[in-house]
Amino acid sequence: MTDTPTSTTSTPHRARTRARARSRSRIRTGVGAGLRRRLRDDRGSATAEYAVVILAAVAFAGVLVAVMRSGEVQGILTELVRGALSL
């Protein structure tokens, strides 16, 4: 009996994987690699997104405060509470 590999696809797969790794290393070390790294670097993006969400929430809260201070809304809420308590 001769020893045969159990999988014939493993060797070509390894070769493709190595070729991709070599290709990626060339891209990383080529001209403009630093610029490419900086452009795809997303560190801090989550922090910026949280800041935008917080600013939007603060703006919305400001609008709600302005609406709640109006005389019409205060009158409506007062009548609503009086109606609920008179039951």
Number of C-alpha atoms within 10 A of each C-alpha: 3 4 5 7 9 7 7 9 9 11 11 10 11 11 11 12 12 12 12 12 12 12 11 12 11 12 13 14 10 11 10 11 13 11 10 13 11 11 9 8 10 9 9 8 10 10 10 11 11 11 12 12 12 12 12 12 12 12 12 12 12 12 11 11 11 10 13 13 10 10 10 11 12 13 11 11 13 12 12 11 11 11 10 9 8 6 5
